[in-house]
Every structure is written in structure tokens, then in C-alpha cells.
């Protein structure tokens, strides 16, 4: 088992320090990454917690999955590897005139 956990349904007010303090009850937290929106710099409501061992990660899942954290029932499970998604660069495959209908000049 991995020792990196996905944590979902986090309250937007939660800080990395809050999350670290909470997960420290299950063992040693080596890192916390709270995901934020680039445009607004607000938390997106999920993040990742890395525990020092797989055993501590499993303990954190058992202790916290579905449990209340700052007023919300959080989801805690093993983090899956990130999937590479094709990037969409403004639909460059469409024609230059916007892609639909007739072009009337």
C-alpha cells in the first residue's frame, strides 16, 4: 500500500496546518498539499497527505474516512497516480472561422 492519501470534501477554510494537525493523530505526516485554484487562489476542497508509512496511511483511512473535519465529512483513500489528459489549446482542430455555420463576409 502507498503512503500518499487523497483527502476530499475538505472545508474551504482548512489550511495545510489544520490538515497536518488532524492527520497527526494517525501518525507522522511527512507532507500536506492543499490544491488551490490558480485564478482565485482559493482552496478547491481537496488535497493530499503523505504519511511516513503505509501502516500509518491505512490507520488514517480507517480513522478519518467519512468522519467530520471542521464540519464536513471528508473522504480519505489511497491517492491514485495522476492521469495525463490531452491538453485543449482552444480547439485548434476547428477551422479558423469559429467552427460552425456559414461564413458571411
ABEGO torsion letter per residue (X at the ends): XBABBBBBGBBAABBAAAAAAAAAAAEBBABBBBBBBAAAGBBAGBBBBBBABAAAAAAAAAAABGBBBGGBBBBBBBBBBBBBBBBBBGGAABBAAGGBEBBBX
